[in-house]
Amino acid sequence: MMPKSTSAPSERIVIVGGGAGGLELAAKLGRIHGRQHITLVDSRPFHIWKPSLHEAAAGTLDIHQEGLSYLMLAHMDGFTFAQGWLESVDRERRLITVGAVNDAQGQEVLPRRELAYDTLVLALGSTSNFFNTPGAAEHAVTLDTTENAEQFRLTMLKAMAQVDLAKVRDPSARLDLVIVGGGATGVELAVELTEASHVVSAYGLPNFRAERDLAITLVEGAPRILSALPEKISIAATNRLTELGIRVETSCRVSEVTGNTVRTADGREFPAQLCMWAAGIKGPALLADLDLPLNKLGQLELNERLETPDPHILALGDCCAAPWRDGRTVPARAQAAHQQADYLAKKLTARLRHAPEPTAPYVYQDHGSLVSLGQDAGVGSLMGKLAGRGLFVSGTLARLMYMSLHLMHHRAVLGASRTASLALARLLMRRTRPRVKLH
């Protein structure tokens, strides 16, 4: 841990985006330099770890219990929190405009504001990339936000209830769900929905049997699911999905999404009362207004020190593309955002102290990947499989290690206080005693 020190009174660091990387950076800097120097901006009042959104969508995680209040974290970690959407950035005047916040009745709670910065750190995350697929934006649901997850959960419950009623007069009635994208999000969601649906049907839907009346199809354009991970993980995950009755279709590029079907380029057609899109990401549209270099996915292009061409604007996480090796960029993963937050904490501490900044580049270290395959199972690789040889783990051990990543994130943002320890204990209890939200 870096020691406390007196920072230059004029230095103002504004971090926009309270996701995994942005919040960890604000917490690290706030504990060292104080709220007069560090401001975190986010559109929502509470923080949710984005890799857990598939659980919220399935109903096995209650976002209202899981969320951490930014105001509470700001008090504990010594930064200032400003709620509101980032509307614009005035690079010449070094000002950002934060939009007004209204309540559920449309009454203004917080006005539109301007915040000055000396250094702006963009940690805006990403949005779903539909790749201009006809009908996808209109008919598919995404998991970009907590609101998306809650919308999907309620829509899924409604569809299951409708099938339950329809079974009385039509024994063949069923719910067809297509998940587009066989990456970690799509795979984890397919498993979580299967397990949650068994619980829901047992408690409140006498005519609905998930193993008979719920048909989940996972569609992936690459030759195998989890294509960015080692083949052994892909094989294990495919076997698990198949065991659960989930249909896996690979080398299958979606060409159109309608209100009740998903069509593919090779002429296949899958019935779909519900379609979840988890097939790729792109940078937020706002980045195009900054007049800074973007890659083909609309992400900010950074140098090896996480800098943009504007010396007063840095970035981390999914909204940017940082160089890695062999012409590739750092993958969009929570572990990358965590590492980038550590790197920028040192860089910005030097900047706040008006000391020389570290010259060493940011180097992404791949510590492996873990994928949840249900409440008692998972698969993964450790020790940097993307970069070389690694250790394969599976089953309950992999699932427990997957859970530990979330706990490590919470510890990073809550610090080592007694309050933080109690919060972590409550989180662990919720994680090890899963239930399904039925309303």
C-alpha positions as CSV (number, residue, x, y, z in Angstrom):
1,M,0.0,0.0,0.0
2,M,1.3,3.5,-0.9
3,P,1.8,5.8,2.0
4,K,-0.3,8.9,2.6
5,S,1.2,12.2,1.4
6,T,0.4,15.8,0.8
7,S,-0.8,16.3,-2.8
8,A,-0.7,19.5,-4.8
9,P,-4.0,21.4,-3.9
10,S,-4.7,22.3,-7.5
11,E,-4.7,18.7,-8.9
12,R,-8.2,17.4,-9.7
13,I,-8.6,13.8,-11.0
14,V,-12.1,12.9,-12.3
15,I,-12.8,9.3,-13.1
16,V,-15.9,8.6,-15.2
17,G,-17.4,5.1,-14.8
18,G,-17.7,3.2,-11.6
19,G,-17.2,-0.3,-13.0
20,A,-14.6,-2.8,-11.8
21,G,-11.6,-0.7,-12.9
22,G,-12.9,2.8,-12.3
23,L,-14.2,2.1,-8.8
24,E,-11.0,0.3,-7.8
25,L,-9.0,3.3,-9.0
26,A,-11.1,5.8,-7.2
27,A,-10.9,3.8,-4.0
28,K,-7.1,3.3,-4.2
29,L,-6.5,7.0,-4.9
30,G,-9.1,8.3,-2.4
31,R,-7.6,6.4,0.4
32,I,-4.2,8.0,-0.3
33,H,-5.1,11.5,-1.5
34,G,-8.6,12.4,-0.2
35,R,-11.9,13.6,-1.6
36,Q,-10.6,17.0,-2.5
37,H,-8.5,15.5,-5.3
38,I,-10.5,12.4,-6.5
39,T,-14.1,12.5,-7.9
40,L,-15.9,9.4,-9.3
41,V,-18.8,10.0,-11.8
42,D,-21.4,7.3,-12.6
43,S,-25.0,7.4,-13.8
44,R,-26.2,5.0,-11.2
45,P,-26.3,5.3,-7.4
46,F,-24.9,1.8,-6.7
47,H,-22.2,-0.5,-8.1
48,I,-22.7,-4.0,-9.4
49,W,-19.9,-6.2,-10.5
50,K,-20.7,-6.7,-14.2
51,P,-19.6,-10.3,-14.5
52,S,-22.4,-11.2,-12.2
53,L,-25.2,-9.7,-14.3
54,H,-26.0,-13.1,-15.8
55,E,-27.0,-14.2,-12.3
56,A,-29.2,-11.1,-12.0
57,A,-30.8,-11.9,-15.3
58,A,-31.6,-15.5,-14.2
59,G,-32.9,-14.3,-10.8
60,T,-30.3,-16.1,-8.7
61,L,-28.8,-12.8,-7.6
62,D,-30.8,-9.9,-6.2
63,I,-29.3,-6.7,-7.6
64,H,-30.8,-4.7,-4.7
65,Q,-29.0,-6.8,-2.1
66,E,-25.8,-7.1,-4.2
67,G,-25.3,-3.4,-5.0
68,L,-22.8,-1.3,-3.1
69,S,-23.8,2.4,-2.7
70,Y,-21.3,4.7,-4.3
71,L,-22.0,7.3,-1.6
72,M,-21.1,4.7,1.1
73,L,-18.0,3.8,-0.7
74,A,-17.0,7.4,-1.2
75,H,-17.3,7.9,2.5
76,M,-15.3,4.8,3.4
77,D,-12.6,5.4,0.7
78,G,-12.2,9.1,0.8
79,F,-13.4,10.2,-2.7
80,T,-16.2,12.4,-3.9
81,F,-19.1,10.9,-5.8
82,A,-21.1,12.7,-8.5
83,Q,-24.1,10.9,-9.9
84,G,-25.2,11.5,-13.5
85,W,-24.5,10.6,-17.1
86,L,-21.5,12.0,-18.9
87,E,-22.9,14.2,-21.5
88,S,-19.8,15.8,-23.0
89,V,-16.2,16.6,-22.6
90,D,-14.7,20.0,-23.3
91,R,-11.0,19.2,-23.8
92,E,-10.0,22.8,-24.3
93,R,-11.5,24.1,-21.0
94,R,-10.9,20.7,-19.2
95,L,-14.5,20.4,-18.2
96,I,-17.0,17.6,-18.3
97,T,-20.8,18.0,-18.3
98,V,-22.8,15.6,-16.1
99,G,-26.5,15.3,-16.9
100,A,-29.3,16.0,-14.5
101,V,-30.7,13.1,-12.4
102,N,-34.5,12.7,-12.1
103,D,-36.6,10.5,-9.8
104,A,-39.1,7.9,-10.9
105,Q,-41.8,10.7,-11.2
106,G,-39.6,12.8,-13.4
107,Q,-38.7,15.4,-10.8
108,E,-35.2,16.7,-10.9
109,V,-33.1,15.5,-8.0
110,L,-29.7,16.7,-9.1
111,P,-29.1,19.4,-11.7
112,R,-27.0,19.4,-14.8
113,R,-23.4,20.2,-13.7
114,E,-19.9,21.0,-15.0
115,L,-16.9,19.5,-13.3
116,A,-13.4,20.7,-13.9
117,Y,-10.4,18.3,-14.2
118,D,-6.7,18.3,-14.4
119,T,-6.7,14.6,-15.4
120,L,-9.7,12.8,-16.7
121,V,-9.8,9.0,-16.6
122,L,-12.4,7.4,-18.8
123,A,-13.6,4.0,-17.5
124,L,-16.9,4.0,-19.4
125,G,-17.1,0.2,-20.1
126,S,-18.7,-1.0,-23.3
127,T,-22.0,-1.7,-25.0
128,S,-23.3,-4.6,-27.0
129,N,-22.2,-4.8,-30.6
130,F,-24.9,-6.0,-32.9
131,F,-22.6,-5.8,-36.0
132,N,-25.4,-4.2,-38.0
133,T,-27.5,-7.4,-37.8
134,P,-31.0,-6.6,-39.0
135,G,-33.6,-6.7,-36.1
136,A,-31.0,-7.4,-33.4
137,A,-31.3,-4.0,-31.7
138,E,-35.1,-4.1,-31.9
139,H,-35.8,-7.6,-30.7
140,A,-32.8,-8.9,-28.7
141,V,-32.1,-8.1,-25.0
142,T,-28.5,-7.4,-23.8
143,L,-26.7,-7.6,-20.5
144,D,-25.1,-4.2,-20.6
145,T,-26.7,-2.8,-17.5
146,T,-28.6,-3.9,-14.3
147,E,-31.8,-2.5,-16.0
148,N,-31.2,-4.9,-18.9
149,A,-30.8,-7.8,-16.5
150,E,-33.9,-7.0,-14.6
151,Q,-35.9,-6.5,-17.8
152,F,-34.8,-9.9,-19.0
153,R,-35.6,-11.6,-15.7
154,L,-39.2,-10.2,-15.6
155,T,-39.7,-11.0,-19.3
156,M,-38.5,-14.6,-18.7
157,L,-40.8,-15.1,-15.7
158,K,-43.8,-13.7,-17.7
159,A,-43.0,-16.1,-20.7
160,M,-42.7,-19.1,-18.4
161,A,-46.1,-18.2,-16.8
162,Q,-47.7,-17.9,-20.2
163,V,-46.4,-21.4,-21.2
164,D,-47.6,-22.8,-17.9
165,L,-51.2,-21.5,-18.7
166,A,-50.9,-22.7,-22.4
167,K,-50.0,-26.2,-21.3
168,V,-53.6,-26.8,-20.2
169,R,-55.0,-26.6,-23.7
170,D,-51.8,-27.3,-25.7
171,P,-49.5,-29.9,-24.3
172,S,-46.8,-29.1,-26.9
173,A,-46.4,-25.4,-25.7
174,R,-42.9,-24.5,-24.8
175,L,-40.6,-21.5,-24.3
176,D,-37.8,-21.2,-26.9
177,L,-34.8,-19.0,-25.9
178,V,-31.9,-18.3,-28.1
179,I,-28.6,-16.9,-26.7
180,V,-26.4,-15.3,-29.4
181,G,-22.8,-15.5,-28.5
182,G,-20.8,-18.4,-27.0
183,G,-18.4,-16.4,-24.9
184,A,-18.3,-16.4,-21.1
185,T,-21.5,-14.4,-20.7
186,G,-23.6,-16.5,-23.1
187,V,-22.3,-19.8,-21.6
188,E,-22.8,-18.7,-18.0
189,L,-26.3,-17.3,-18.7
190,A,-27.4,-20.5,-20.4
191,V,-26.5,-22.6,-17.4
192,E,-27.8,-20.2,-14.8
193,L,-31.2,-19.9,-16.6
194,T,-31.5,-23.7,-16.8
195,E,-30.9,-24.1,-13.0
196,A,-33.1,-21.2,-12.0
197,S,-36.0,-22.4,-14.2
198,H,-36.1,-25.7,-12.4
199,V,-36.6,-23.8,-9.1
200,V,-39.2,-21.4,-10.5
201,S,-41.3,-24.1,-12.1
202,A,-41.1,-26.2,-8.9
203,Y,-42.4,-23.4,-6.7
204,G,-45.0,-21.6,-8.7
205,L,-45.8,-23.1,-12.1
206,P,-47.5,-26.5,-11.7
207,N,-47.7,-27.2,-15.5
208,F,-44.3,-26.0,-16.5
209,R,-41.4,-28.4,-16.4
210,A,-38.1,-26.8,-17.3
211,E,-36.5,-30.0,-18.7
212,R,-39.5,-30.5,-21.0
213,D,-40.8,-27.0,-21.7
214,L,-37.7,-24.8,-21.8
215,A,-35.6,-25.0,-24.9
216,I,-32.3,-23.0,-24.8
217,T,-30.2,-22.8,-27.9
218,L,-26.7,-21.2,-27.8
219,V,-25.5,-19.9,-31.2
220,E,-21.9,-19.1,-31.8
221,G,-20.2,-17.9,-35.0
222,A,-16.8,-19.4,-34.2
223,P,-16.1,-23.2,-34.6
224,R,-16.3,-23.6,-30.8
225,I,-17.8,-21.8,-27.8
226,L,-15.3,-19.9,-25.6
227,S,-13.1,-19.6,-28.6
228,A,-10.8,-17.1,-26.9
229,L,-9.9,-19.7,-24.3
230,P,-8.0,-23.0,-24.4
231,E,-9.8,-25.8,-26.3
232,K,-9.9,-28.0,-23.2
233,I,-12.1,-25.4,-21.5
234,S,-14.3,-25.2,-24.5
235,I,-14.8,-29.0,-24.7
236,A,-15.6,-29.2,-20.9
237,A,-18.1,-26.3,-21.2
238,T,-19.8,-27.9,-24.3
239,N,-20.1,-31.2,-22.4
240,R,-21.7,-29.5,-19.4
241,L,-24.2,-27.6,-21.6
242,T,-25.1,-30.7,-23.4
243,E,-25.7,-32.6,-20.2
244,L,-28.1,-29.8,-19.1
245,G,-30.1,-30.2,-22.4
246,I,-28.8,-26.9,-23.9
247,R,-28.4,-27.0,-27.7
248,V,-25.1,-25.7,-28.9
249,E,-24.8,-24.5,-32.5
250,T,-21.3,-23.4,-33.6
251,S,-20.0,-22.0,-36.9
252,C,-23.4,-20.3,-37.1
253,R,-23.5,-16.6,-37.9
254,V,-26.7,-14.8,-37.2
255,S,-28.1,-12.8,-40.2
256,E,-31.4,-11.6,-38.7
257,V,-33.5,-11.4,-35.5
258,T,-37.2,-11.1,-35.6
259,G,-39.9,-11.1,-32.9
260,N,-40.1,-14.9,-32.8
261,T,-37.1,-16.3,-34.7
262,V,-33.3,-16.1,-35.1
263,R,-32.1,-16.7,-38.7
264,T,-28.5,-17.6,-39.7
265,A,-26.4,-16.9,-42.8
266,D,-26.5,-20.6,-43.8
267,G,-30.3,-20.7,-43.9
268,R,-31.0,-22.2,-40.5
269,E,-33.8,-20.7,-38.4
270,F,-34.4,-21.1,-34.6
271,P,-37.7,-20.3,-32.9
272,A,-37.2,-17.6,-30.2
273,Q,-39.8,-16.0,-28.0
274,L,-36.8,-14.5,-26.3
275,C,-33.4,-13.6,-27.7
276,M,-30.4,-12.6,-25.6
277,W,-27.5,-11.0,-27.5
278,A,-24.1,-11.6,-26.0
279,A,-22.0,-11.7,-29.2
280,G,-19.5,-8.8,-28.8
281,I,-18.8,-5.4,-27.5
282,K,-18.0,-1.9,-28.8
283,G,-17.0,1.4,-27.2
284,P,-19.8,3.8,-26.0
285,A,-21.0,6.2,-28.7
286,L,-19.9,9.2,-26.7
287,L,-16.3,8.4,-27.4
288,A,-16.7,9.4,-31.1
289,D,-17.3,13.0,-30.0
290,L,-13.9,13.4,-28.3
291,D,-11.9,13.8,-31.5
292,L,-9.4,11.1,-30.3
293,P,-8.3,8.0,-32.2
294,L,-10.7,5.0,-32.1
295,N,-10.3,1.5,-33.3
296,K,-12.8,-0.3,-35.5
297,L,-14.9,-1.2,-32.4
298,G,-15.1,2.4,-31.3
299,Q,-12.7,2.0,-28.4
300,L,-10.1,4.6,-27.5
301,E,-6.7,3.7,-28.8
302,L,-4.1,4.0,-26.1
303,N,-0.3,3.8,-25.9
304,E,1.6,1.5,-23.7
305,R,1.1,3.9,-20.7
306,L,-2.7,3.9,-21.0
307,E,-2.5,7.5,-22.4
308,T,-4.5,9.1,-25.2
309,P,-2.9,11.7,-27.5
310,D,-4.4,14.3,-25.0
311,P,-2.0,14.3,-22.0
312,H,-4.9,15.1,-19.7
313,I,-7.0,12.1,-20.7
314,L,-6.3,8.5,-19.7
315,A,-8.5,5.4,-19.9
316,L,-8.9,1.9,-18.7
317,G,-11.2,-1.1,-19.1
318,D,-13.5,-2.1,-21.9
319,C,-13.8,1.4,-23.4
320,C,-10.2,1.4,-24.6
321,A,-7.8,-0.7,-26.6
322,A,-4.4,-1.0,-25.0
323,P,-1.5,-2.7,-26.8
324,W,-0.5,-6.2,-25.6
325,R,1.6,-8.5,-27.8
326,D,1.8,-9.7,-31.4
327,G,-0.3,-6.8,-32.6
328,R,-3.2,-7.8,-30.2
329,T,-4.8,-5.6,-27.6
330,V,-5.5,-6.3,-24.0
331,P,-8.7,-8.5,-23.8
332,A,-11.8,-7.0,-22.2
333,R,-11.8,-8.8,-18.9
334,A,-12.2,-7.8,-15.2
335,Q,-8.7,-8.9,-14.4
336,A,-7.3,-6.4,-17.1
337,A,-9.3,-3.5,-15.6
338,H,-8.0,-4.5,-12.1
339,Q,-4.4,-4.5,-13.3
340,Q,-4.9,-1.2,-15.2
341,A,-6.3,0.4,-12.0
342,D,-3.2,-0.6,-10.1
343,Y,-1.0,0.8,-12.9
344,L,-2.8,4.1,-13.0
345,A,-2.9,4.5,-9.3
346,K,0.9,4.7,-9.2
347,K,1.0,6.9,-12.3
348,L,-1.6,9.3,-10.9
349,T,-0.1,9.4,-7.4
350,A,3.1,10.6,-9.0
351,R,1.1,13.2,-11.0
352,L,-0.7,14.4,-7.8
353,R,2.6,14.8,-6.0
354,H,4.2,16.6,-9.0
355,A,6.8,13.8,-9.1
356,P,8.2,12.0,-12.1
357,E,5.8,9.5,-13.5
358,P,6.8,5.9,-13.9
359,T,8.2,5.3,-17.3
360,A,7.6,1.5,-17.4
361,P,4.8,0.5,-19.7
362,Y,1.6,-1.2,-18.6
363,V,2.0,-5.0,-19.4
364,Y,-1.1,-7.2,-19.1
365,Q,-0.5,-10.4,-17.2
366,D,-2.9,-13.1,-18.1
367,H,-3.6,-15.1,-14.9
368,G,-6.0,-17.5,-16.6
369,S,-9.8,-17.6,-17.1
370,L,-12.6,-19.0,-15.0
371,V,-16.1,-19.7,-16.3
372,S,-19.1,-20.5,-14.0
373,L,-21.1,-23.5,-15.1
374,G,-23.7,-23.4,-12.3
375,Q,-23.8,-23.2,-8.6
376,D,-21.6,-26.2,-8.0
377,A,-19.4,-26.3,-11.2
378,G,-17.0,-24.4,-13.3
379,V,-14.1,-24.7,-15.6
380,G,-11.0,-22.6,-16.1
381,S,-7.3,-22.3,-16.6
382,L,-4.7,-20.8,-14.3
383,M,-1.2,-19.3,-14.7
384,G,-1.7,-17.5,-18.0
385,K,-3.0,-20.0,-20.5
386,L,-3.4,-17.4,-23.2
387,A,0.3,-16.7,-23.0
388,G,1.5,-20.3,-22.7
389,R,1.0,-23.5,-20.7
390,G,-1.5,-23.4,-17.9
391,L,-3.3,-25.5,-15.2
392,F,-6.8,-26.7,-16.0
393,V,-9.3,-26.7,-13.2
394,S,-12.9,-27.8,-13.1
395,G,-15.9,-28.7,-10.9
396,T,-16.5,-27.2,-7.5
397,L,-12.9,-26.0,-7.1
398,A,-13.2,-23.9,-10.3
399,R,-16.6,-22.5,-9.1
400,L,-15.1,-21.5,-5.7
401,M,-12.2,-19.8,-7.4
402,Y,-14.7,-18.0,-9.6
403,M,-16.5,-16.7,-6.6
404,S,-13.2,-15.6,-5.0
405,L,-12.7,-13.2,-7.9
406,H,-15.8,-11.3,-6.9
407,L,-14.7,-11.3,-3.3
408,M,-11.3,-10.0,-4.2
409,H,-12.9,-7.1,-6.1
410,H,-15.1,-6.2,-3.1
411,R,-12.1,-6.3,-0.9
412,A,-10.2,-3.9,-3.3
413,V,-13.0,-1.3,-3.1
414,L,-14.0,-1.8,0.5
415,G,-10.4,-1.8,1.9
416,A,-9.4,-3.8,5.0
417,S,-11.6,-2.2,7.6
418,R,-13.9,-4.1,10.0
419,T,-16.9,-2.8,8.1
420,A,-15.4,-4.2,4.9
421,S,-14.8,-7.6,6.5
422,L,-18.5,-7.8,7.6
423,A,-19.7,-6.8,4.1
424,L,-17.5,-9.5,2.6
425,A,-18.8,-12.1,5.0
426,R,-22.4,-11.2,4.1
427,L,-21.5,-11.4,0.4
428,L,-20.0,-14.9,0.8
429,M,-23.1,-16.1,2.6
430,R,-25.3,-14.9,-0.2
431,R,-23.0,-16.5,-2.8
432,T,-23.0,-19.9,-1.1
433,R,-26.7,-20.0,-0.3
434,P,-28.3,-19.3,-3.7
435,R,-31.9,-18.7,-4.3
436,V,-34.2,-17.6,-7.1
437,K,-36.1,-14.3,-7.1
438,L,-39.7,-15.2,-8.0
439,H,-41.3,-11.8,-8.3
